[in-house]
Amino acid sequence: MPSRKEQIHAAIYNAAVDAGFMLYAGHNGVQDKVMIKDLLEDTPHFELTFTGKDISDMDVHIDGVNNSKQISNSLI
């Protein structure tokens, strides 16, 4: 049975390959942050943030993306 670390690696790998993006650590002079680079289109890199205390209230945020709309369109 794969370890939890291997399961997480597989999920991130599959998402990145399927959607054509790369995650990397950025720094804005104050704090580190998770950044996304689009590998399919030449767009500015953007920040990814996670909120919540545990799996029951976790959410993912990208500036300019409406999570409610994504859910209603069955994208997430």
C-alpha positions as CSV (number, residue, x, y, z in Angstrom):
1,M,0.0,0.0,0.0
2,P,1.4,3.4,-0.9
3,S,2.4,5.7,1.9
4,R,0.4,8.9,2.5
5,K,3.4,10.9,1.1
6,E,3.3,8.8,-2.1
7,Q,-0.5,9.4,-2.4
8,I,-0.1,13.1,-2.1
9,H,2.8,13.1,-4.6
10,A,0.6,11.2,-7.1
11,A,-2.3,13.6,-6.7
12,I,-0.1,16.7,-7.2
13,Y,1.7,15.1,-10.1
14,N,-1.5,14.0,-11.9
15,A,-3.1,17.4,-11.4
16,A,-0.1,19.3,-12.6
17,V,0.4,17.1,-15.7
18,D,-3.3,17.0,-16.6
19,A,-3.8,20.7,-16.2
20,G,-0.4,21.9,-17.4
21,F,0.9,23.9,-14.5
22,M,3.9,24.0,-12.2
23,L,4.0,24.9,-8.5
24,Y,7.0,26.6,-7.0
25,A,7.8,28.6,-3.8
26,G,7.9,32.4,-4.2
27,H,8.9,35.1,-1.8
28,N,7.4,38.6,-1.7
29,G,10.0,40.0,0.8
30,V,7.8,39.3,3.8
31,Q,6.7,35.7,3.5
32,D,7.0,32.6,1.4
33,K,4.1,31.7,-0.8
34,V,3.0,29.0,-3.2
35,M,3.0,30.2,-6.8
36,I,1.6,28.7,-10.0
37,K,3.2,28.9,-13.5
38,D,0.9,28.1,-16.4
39,L,2.7,25.8,-18.8
40,L,0.1,26.0,-21.5
41,E,-0.3,29.7,-21.9
42,D,2.0,32.7,-21.4
43,T,0.3,34.3,-18.5
44,P,1.6,36.0,-15.3
45,H,2.3,33.6,-12.5
46,F,-0.2,33.7,-9.7
47,E,-0.5,32.9,-6.0
48,L,-2.3,29.9,-4.5
49,T,-3.4,29.9,-0.9
50,F,-5.1,27.3,1.3
51,T,-7.4,28.2,4.2
52,G,-9.0,26.1,6.9
53,K,-7.8,24.2,10.0
54,D,-8.5,20.7,8.8
55,I,-9.9,18.7,5.9
56,S,-13.5,19.5,6.8
57,D,-13.1,23.3,6.2
58,M,-10.2,23.4,3.8
59,D,-10.5,25.6,0.8
60,V,-8.2,26.7,-2.1
61,H,-8.0,30.2,-3.3
62,I,-6.6,31.9,-6.4
63,D,-7.2,35.6,-6.8
64,G,-9.9,36.3,-9.4
65,V,-11.4,32.8,-9.3
66,N,-14.9,32.3,-7.8
67,N,-15.0,29.0,-6.0
68,S,-18.8,29.0,-6.0
69,K,-18.9,29.3,-9.8
70,Q,-16.3,26.6,-10.2
71,I,-18.4,24.2,-8.0
72,S,-21.7,25.1,-9.8
73,N,-20.0,24.5,-13.2
74,S,-18.7,21.1,-11.9
75,L,-15.1,22.1,-12.4
76,I,-14.4,21.2,-8.7
